[in-house]
Amino acid sequence: MEREKKNILSVAIMEMAKRKKGKYFTPTDVAQWLYPYDWKFFVDDVIAMMMELYREDKIEVTQKDHSVDKNFFPPGSVKIKLKH
């Protein structure tokens, strides 16, 4: 992924986390916010950046109310929120 794109996605995820004030959101929410018409093409990039931020302990990533493994992205829907 290009450096500029990574930076934009990182800022977008962190900004949404701050705006949600402790509430969960999904990678799809971020993609739709940034790219309202073509969001489906960017979900995988958002997920990749989400996992980077998660490994850096900046955000929480859960699936069915359990933290996901930082080394593997689980299949299915996940939720994101700002780490306390």
N, CA, C and O atoms as CSV, one atom per row, in Angstrom:
chain,resi,resn,atom,element,x,y,z
A,1,MET,N,N,0.849,-1.172,0.000
A,1,MET,CA,C,0.000,0.000,0.000
A,1,MET,C,C,0.898,1.240,0.000
A,1,MET,O,O,1.925,1.273,0.678
A,2,GLU,N,N,0.507,2.238,-0.753
A,2,GLU,CA,C,1.267,3.474,-0.842
A,2,GLU,C,C,1.315,4.176,0.508
A,2,GLU,O,O,0.380,4.092,1.304
A,3,ARG,N,N,2.417,4.867,0.746
A,3,ARG,CA,C,2.613,5.554,2.029
A,3,ARG,C,C,1.521,6.590,2.302
A,3,ARG,O,O,0.997,6.658,3.414
A,4,GLU,N,N,1.175,7.393,1.297
A,4,GLU,CA,C,0.151,8.424,1.478
A,4,GLU,C,C,-1.208,7.805,1.810
A,4,GLU,O,O,-1.940,8.306,2.663
A,5,LYS,N,N,-1.532,6.712,1.125
A,5,LYS,CA,C,-2.803,6.035,1.353
A,5,LYS,C,C,-2.849,5.445,2.763
A,5,LYS,O,O,-3.871,5.516,3.446
A,6,LYS,N,N,-1.715,4.858,3.190
A,6,LYS,CA,C,-1.642,4.302,4.544
A,6,LYS,C,C,-1.861,5.402,5.569
A,6,LYS,O,O,-2.571,5.208,6.556
A,7,ASN,N,N,-1.250,6.557,5.334
A,7,ASN,CA,C,-1.377,7.679,6.254
A,7,ASN,C,C,-2.821,8.163,6.336
A,7,ASN,O,O,-3.327,8.424,7.427
A,8,ILE,N,N,-3.473,8.282,5.210
A,8,ILE,CA,C,-4.876,8.724,5.176
A,8,ILE,C,C,-5.764,7.730,5.917
A,8,ILE,O,O,-6.627,8.132,6.697
A,9,LEU,N,N,-5.561,6.452,5.682
A,9,LEU,CA,C,-6.383,5.434,6.337
A,9,LEU,C,C,-6.139,5.404,7.843
A,9,LEU,O,O,-7.074,5.239,8.626
A,10,SER,N,N,-4.894,5.563,8.239
A,10,SER,CA,C,-4.568,5.605,9.661
A,10,SER,C,C,-5.266,6.774,10.351
A,10,SER,O,O,-5.884,6.610,11.403
A,11,VAL,N,N,-5.158,7.949,9.747
A,11,VAL,CA,C,-5.805,9.141,10.304
A,11,VAL,C,C,-7.317,8.957,10.338
A,11,VAL,O,O,-7.962,9.329,11.318
A,12,ALA,N,N,-7.886,8.391,9.288
A,12,ALA,CA,C,-9.339,8.204,9.222
A,12,ALA,C,C,-9.828,7.252,10.313
A,12,ALA,O,O,-10.839,7.522,10.962
A,13,ILE,N,N,-9.126,6.153,10.518
A,13,ILE,CA,C,-9.527,5.199,11.562
A,13,ILE,C,C,-9.436,5.856,12.943
A,13,ILE,O,O,-10.352,5.732,13.756
A,14,MET,N,N,-8.338,6.547,13.200
A,14,MET,CA,C,-8.163,7.182,14.506
A,14,MET,C,C,-9.181,8.311,14.714
A,14,MET,O,O,-9.691,8.488,15.820
A,15,GLU,N,N,-9.471,9.061,13.673
A,15,GLU,CA,C,-10.457,10.145,13.780
A,15,GLU,C,C,-11.851,9.587,14.047
A,15,GLU,O,O,-12.580,10.113,14.888
A,16,MET,N,N,-12.222,8.529,13.339
A,16,MET,CA,C,-13.533,7.930,13.585
A,16,MET,C,C,-13.599,7.379,15.010
A,16,MET,O,O,-14.627,7.503,15.676
A,17,ALA,N,N,-12.522,6.781,15.471
A,17,ALA,CA,C,-12.485,6.252,16.841
A,17,ALA,C,C,-12.704,7.372,17.858
A,17,ALA,O,O,-13.426,7.193,18.840
A,18,LYS,N,N,-12.087,8.512,17.622
A,18,LYS,CA,C,-12.265,9.653,18.534
A,18,LYS,C,C,-13.692,10.190,18.468
A,18,LYS,O,O,-14.274,10.531,19.498
A,19,ARG,N,N,-14.251,10.267,17.274
A,19,ARG,CA,C,-15.617,10.784,17.105
A,19,ARG,C,C,-16.662,9.851,17.732
A,19,ARG,O,O,-17.694,10.309,18.222
A,20,LYS,N,N,-16.390,8.560,17.714
A,20,LYS,CA,C,-17.344,7.586,18.265
A,20,LYS,C,C,-17.337,7.568,19.789
A,20,LYS,O,O,-18.252,7.017,20.401
A,21,LYS,N,N,-16.320,8.159,20.411
A,21,LYS,CA,C,-16.254,8.315,21.875
A,21,LYS,C,C,-16.541,7.014,22.627
A,21,LYS,O,O,-17.441,6.947,23.464
A,22,GLY,N,N,-15.755,5.986,22.309
A,22,GLY,CA,C,-15.895,4.726,23.022
A,22,GLY,C,C,-16.882,3.744,22.424
A,22,GLY,O,O,-17.012,2.623,22.916
A,23,LYS,N,N,-17.577,4.141,21.377
A,23,LYS,CA,C,-18.512,3.229,20.713
A,23,LYS,C,C,-17.783,2.501,19.580
A,23,LYS,O,O,-16.835,3.020,18.990
A,24,TYR,N,N,-18.245,1.313,19.303
A,24,TYR,CA,C,-17.644,0.499,18.252
A,24,TYR,C,C,-18.100,0.933,16.861
A,24,TYR,O,O,-19.182,1.494,16.689
A,25,PHE,N,N,-17.245,0.660,15.873
A,25,PHE,CA,C,-17.558,0.876,14.457
A,25,PHE,C,C,-16.829,-0.195,13.656
A,25,PHE,O,O,-16.010,-0.932,14.204
A,26,THR,N,N,-17.119,-0.281,12.383
A,26,THR,CA,C,-16.541,-1.345,11.552
A,26,THR,C,C,-15.586,-0.771,10.501
A,26,THR,O,O,-15.622,0.426,10.217
A,27,PRO,N,N,-14.740,-1.619,9.927
A,27,PRO,CA,C,-13.894,-1.159,8.820
A,27,PRO,C,C,-14.729,-0.628,7.646
A,27,PRO,O,O,-14.318,0.303,6.954
A,28,THR,N,N,-15.880,-1.219,7.437
A,28,THR,CA,C,-16.770,-0.745,6.365
A,28,THR,C,C,-17.234,0.682,6.625
A,28,THR,O,O,-17.349,1.473,5.688
A,29,ASP,N,N,-17.502,1.022,7.886
A,29,ASP,CA,C,-17.891,2.394,8.223
A,29,ASP,C,C,-16.825,3.392,7.787
A,29,ASP,O,O,-17.140,4.456,7.253
A,30,VAL,N,N,-15.568,3.045,8.018
A,30,VAL,CA,C,-14.455,3.925,7.643
A,30,VAL,C,C,-14.377,4.057,6.125
A,30,VAL,O,O,-14.249,5.164,5.603
A,31,ALA,N,N,-14.453,2.939,5.422
A,31,ALA,CA,C,-14.381,2.966,3.959
A,31,ALA,C,C,-15.530,3.790,3.370
A,31,ALA,O,O,-15.321,4.561,2.434
A,32,GLN,N,N,-16.729,3.632,3.906
A,32,GLN,CA,C,-17.886,4.387,3.400
A,32,GLN,C,C,-17.761,5.872,3.698
A,32,GLN,O,O,-18.207,6.704,2.908
A,33,TRP,N,N,-17.165,6.207,4.816
A,33,TRP,CA,C,-16.959,7.610,5.195
A,33,TRP,C,C,-15.980,8.284,4.231
A,33,TRP,O,O,-16.204,9.412,3.793
A,34,LEU,N,N,-14.892,7.580,3.907
A,34,LEU,CA,C,-13.868,8.149,3.033
A,34,LEU,C,C,-14.238,8.106,1.558
A,34,LEU,O,O,-13.970,9.046,0.810
A,35,TYR,N,N,-14.852,7.014,1.154
A,35,TYR,CA,C,-15.134,6.773,-0.272
A,35,TYR,C,C,-16.605,6.393,-0.434
A,35,TYR,O,O,-16.912,5.219,-0.642
A,36,PRO,N,N,-17.518,7.357,-0.344
A,36,PRO,CA,C,-18.942,7.043,-0.324
A,36,PRO,C,C,-19.456,6.258,-1.540
A,36,PRO,O,O,-20.420,5.503,-1.420
A,37,TYR,N,N,-18.836,6.425,-2.681
A,37,TYR,CA,C,-19.334,5.758,-3.876
A,37,TYR,C,C,-18.583,4.470,-4.201
A,37,TYR,O,O,-19.178,3.517,-4.704
A,38,ASP,N,N,-17.302,4.433,-3.924
A,38,ASP,CA,C,-16.471,3.288,-4.293
A,38,ASP,C,C,-15.926,2.555,-3.077
A,38,ASP,O,O,-14.885,1.906,-3.175
A,39,TRP,N,N,-16.590,2.640,-1.949
A,39,TRP,CA,C,-16.068,2.130,-0.681
A,39,TRP,C,C,-15.699,0.652,-0.707
A,39,TRP,O,O,-14.771,0.235,-0.014
A,40,LYS,N,N,-16.413,-0.141,-1.495
A,40,LYS,CA,C,-16.160,-1.596,-1.526
A,40,LYS,C,C,-14.742,-1.929,-1.990
A,40,LYS,O,O,-14.183,-2.961,-1.618
A,41,PHE,N,N,-14.170,-1.046,-2.803
A,41,PHE,CA,C,-12.822,-1.286,-3.308
A,41,PHE,C,C,-11.739,-1.022,-2.260
A,41,PHE,O,O,-10.583,-1.392,-2.465
A,42,PHE,N,N,-12.096,-0.392,-1.150
A,42,PHE,CA,C,-11.117,0.037,-0.162
A,42,PHE,C,C,-11.225,-0.667,1.185
A,42,PHE,O,O,-10.412,-0.408,2.073
A,43,VAL,N,N,-12.182,-1.528,1.359
A,43,VAL,CA,C,-12.374,-2.205,2.648
A,43,VAL,C,C,-11.138,-3.018,3.041
A,43,VAL,O,O,-10.726,-2.987,4.201
A,44,ASP,N,N,-10.553,-3.734,2.105
A,44,ASP,CA,C,-9.366,-4.539,2.428
A,44,ASP,C,C,-8.203,-3.664,2.892
A,44,ASP,O,O,-7.458,-4.048,3.793
A,45,ASP,N,N,-8.048,-2.492,2.279
A,45,ASP,CA,C,-6.992,-1.564,2.706
A,45,ASP,C,C,-7.254,-1.036,4.114
A,45,ASP,O,O,-6.330,-0.908,4.917
A,46,VAL,N,N,-8.508,-0.732,4.406
A,46,VAL,CA,C,-8.867,-0.272,5.752
A,46,VAL,C,C,-8.586,-1.377,6.767
A,46,VAL,O,O,-8.067,-1.104,7.850
A,47,ILE,N,N,-8.917,-2.597,6.435
A,47,ILE,CA,C,-8.668,-3.733,7.333
A,47,ILE,C,C,-7.172,-3.899,7.584
A,47,ILE,O,O,-6.757,-4.133,8.719
A,48,ALA,N,N,-6.368,-3.782,6.545
A,48,ALA,CA,C,-4.920,-3.905,6.707
A,48,ALA,C,C,-4.385,-2.831,7.650
A,48,ALA,O,O,-3.564,-3.123,8.519
A,49,MET,N,N,-4.842,-1.596,7.483
A,49,MET,CA,C,-4.392,-0.516,8.366
A,49,MET,C,C,-4.937,-0.706,9.777
A,49,MET,O,O,-4.241,-0.427,10.753
A,50,MET,N,N,-6.169,-1.176,9.890
A,50,MET,CA,C,-6.747,-1.466,11.202
A,50,MET,C,C,-5.863,-2.444,11.968
A,50,MET,O,O,-5.600,-2.253,13.155
A,51,MET,N,N,-5.413,-3.478,11.292
A,51,MET,CA,C,-4.567,-4.479,11.953
A,51,MET,C,C,-3.220,-3.884,12.365
A,51,MET,O,O,-2.692,-4.241,13.418
A,52,GLU,N,N,-2.657,-2.987,11.558
A,52,GLU,CA,C,-1.411,-2.315,11.947
A,52,GLU,C,C,-1.617,-1.496,13.221
A,52,GLU,O,O,-0.811,-1.567,14.149
A,53,LEU,N,N,-2.694,-0.722,13.260
A,53,LEU,CA,C,-2.983,0.098,14.440
A,53,LEU,C,C,-3.266,-0.774,15.658
A,53,LEU,O,O,-2.902,-0.419,16.779
A,54,TYR,N,N,-3.906,-1.899,15.442
A,54,TYR,CA,C,-4.203,-2.842,16.521
A,54,TYR,C,C,-2.909,-3.433,17.082
A,54,TYR,O,O,-2.755,-3.551,18.297
A,55,ARG,N,N,-1.998,-3.796,16.214
A,55,ARG,CA,C,-0.706,-4.337,16.663
A,55,ARG,C,C,0.109,-3.293,17.425
A,55,ARG,O,O,0.925,-3.635,18.280
A,56,GLU,N,N,-0.121,-2.019,17.106
A,56,GLU,CA,C,0.557,-0.923,17.811
A,56,GLU,C,C,-0.182,-0.524,19.089
A,56,GLU,O,O,0.212,0.432,19.757
A,57,ASP,N,N,-1.242,-1.243,19.431
A,57,ASP,CA,C,-2.065,-0.998,20.627
A,57,ASP,C,C,-2.726,0.380,20.656
A,57,ASP,O,O,-2.913,0.959,21.726
A,58,LYS,N,N,-3.076,0.900,19.488
A,58,LYS,CA,C,-3.764,2.187,19.414
A,58,LYS,C,C,-5.283,2.019,19.421
A,58,LYS,O,O,-6.014,2.925,19.819
A,59,ILE,N,N,-5.748,0.853,18.980
A,59,ILE,CA,C,-7.181,0.586,18.924
A,59,ILE,C,C,-7.453,-0.822,19.456
A,59,ILE,O,O,-6.542,-1.637,19.603
A,60,GLU,N,N,-8.720,-1.083,19.737
A,60,GLU,CA,C,-9.184,-2.422,20.095
A,60,GLU,C,C,-9.924,-2.993,18.886
A,60,GLU,O,O,-10.645,-2.273,18.195
A,61,VAL,N,N,-9.743,-4.276,18.638
A,61,VAL,CA,C,-10.465,-4.958,17.561
A,61,VAL,C,C,-11.085,-6.211,18.167
A,61,VAL,O,O,-10.389,-7.062,18.720
A,62,THR,N,N,-12.398,-6.305,18.054
A,62,THR,CA,C,-13.099,-7.441,18.644
A,62,THR,C,C,-13.996,-8.123,17.619
A,62,THR,O,O,-14.402,-7.544,16.612
A,63,GLN,N,N,-14.282,-9.386,17.931
A,63,GLN,CA,C,-15.239,-10.159,17.156
A,63,GLN,C,C,-16.064,-10.941,18.161
A,63,GLN,O,O,-15.524,-11.714,18.952
A,64,LYS,N,N,-17.362,-10.739,18.128
A,64,LYS,CA,C,-18.266,-11.390,19.081
A,64,LYS,C,C,-17.812,-11.148,20.523
A,64,LYS,O,O,-17.779,-12.069,21.339
A,65,ASP,N,N,-17.465,-9.893,20.821
A,65,ASP,CA,C,-17.066,-9.435,22.164
A,65,ASP,C,C,-15.761,-10.035,22.677
A,65,ASP,O,O,-15.505,-9.985,23.880
A,66,HIS,N,N,-14.934,-10.596,21.808
A,66,HIS,CA,C,-13.624,-11.123,22.197
A,66,HIS,C,C,-12.548,-10.447,21.353
A,66,HIS,O,O,-12.752,-10.216,20.162
A,67,SER,N,N,-11.411,-10.131,21.955
A,67,SER,CA,C,-10.292,-9.567,21.204
A,67,SER,C,C,-9.819,-10.570,20.168
A,67,SER,O,O,-9.758,-11.772,20.426
A,68,VAL,N,N,-9.485,-10.057,18.995
A,68,VAL,CA,C,-8.985,-10.944,17.948
A,68,VAL,C,C,-7.479,-11.121,18.099
A,68,VAL,O,O,-6.808,-10.290,18.711
A,69,ASP,N,N,-6.957,-12.200,17.543
A,69,ASP,CA,C,-5.520,-12.468,17.541
A,69,ASP,C,C,-4.839,-11.397,16.690
A,69,ASP,O,O,-5.254,-11.153,15.558
A,70,LYS,N,N,-3.810,-10.762,17.219
A,70,LYS,CA,C,-3.123,-9.687,16.496
A,70,LYS,C,C,-2.329,-10.196,15.296
A,70,LYS,O,O,-1.914,-9.402,14.451
A,71,ASN,N,N,-2.117,-11.482,15.211
A,71,ASN,CA,C,-1.326,-12.044,14.117
A,71,ASN,C,C,-2.160,-12.518,12.928
A,71,ASN,O,O,-1.629,-12.755,11.843
A,72,PHE,N,N,-3.460,-12.652,13.140
A,72,PHE,CA,C,-4.329,-13.171,12.078
A,72,PHE,C,C,-5.640,-12.404,12.064
A,72,PHE,O,O,-6.226,-12.136,13.113
A,73,PHE,N,N,-6.090,-12.056,10.877
A,73,PHE,CA,C,-7.392,-11.413,10.775
A,73,PHE,C,C,-8.454,-12.493,10.676
A,73,PHE,O,O,-8.396,-13.334,9.779
A,74,PRO,N,N,-9.422,-12.485,11.582
A,74,PRO,CA,C,-10.455,-13.524,11.557
A,74,PRO,C,C,-11.465,-13.301,10.435
A,74,PRO,O,O,-11.716,-12.163,10.035
A,75,PRO,N,N,-12.035,-14.375,9.935
A,75,PRO,CA,C,-13.094,-14.217,8.934
A,75,PRO,C,C,-14.339,-13.642,9.606
A,75,PRO,O,O,-14.575,-13.882,10.791
A,76,GLY,N,N,-15.110,-12.906,8.876
A,76,GLY,CA,C,-16.342,-12.346,9.420
A,76,GLY,C,C,-16.176,-10.912,9.876
A,76,GLY,O,O,-15.136,-10.285,9.675
A,77,SER,N,N,-17.219,-10.418,10.487
A,77,SER,CA,C,-17.300,-9.023,10.910
A,77,SER,C,C,-16.532,-8.752,12.187
A,77,SER,O,O,-16.557,-9.561,13.114
A,78,VAL,N,N,-15.848,-7.613,12.243
A,78,VAL,CA,C,-15.148,-7.184,13.445
A,78,VAL,C,C,-15.576,-5.769,13.806
A,78,VAL,O,O,-16.143,-5.048,12.985
A,79,LYS,N,N,-15.299,-5.389,15.034
A,79,LYS,CA,C,-15.600,-4.041,15.511
A,79,LYS,C,C,-14.319,-3.388,16.009
A,79,LYS,O,O,-13.409,-4.056,16.500
A,80,ILE,N,N,-14.270,-2.070,15.872
A,80,ILE,CA,C,-13.092,-1.273,16.246
A,80,ILE,C,C,-13.528,-0.231,17.266
A,80,ILE,O,O,-14.648,0.275,17.199
A,81,LYS,N,N,-12.647,0.092,18.213
A,81,LYS,CA,C,-12.841,1.263,19.048
A,81,LYS,C,C,-11.498,1.725,19.564
A,81,LYS,O,O,-10.527,0.969,19.554
A,82,LEU,N,N,-11.442,2.953,20.010
A,82,LEU,CA,C,-10.208,3.538,20.520
A,82,LEU,C,C,-9.795,2.828,21.795
A,82,LEU,O,O,-10.621,2.539,22.660
A,83,LYS,N,N,-8.507,2.551,21.896
A,83,LYS,CA,C,-7.981,1.888,23.093
A,83,LYS,C,C,-7.941,2.893,24.239
A,83,LYS,O,O,-7.587,4.055,24.039
A,84,HIS,N,N,-8.297,2.455,25.412
A,84,HIS,CA,C,-8.291,3.338,26.593
A,84,HIS,C,C,-6.888,3.643,27.026
A,84,HIS,O,O,-6.686,4.368,28.000
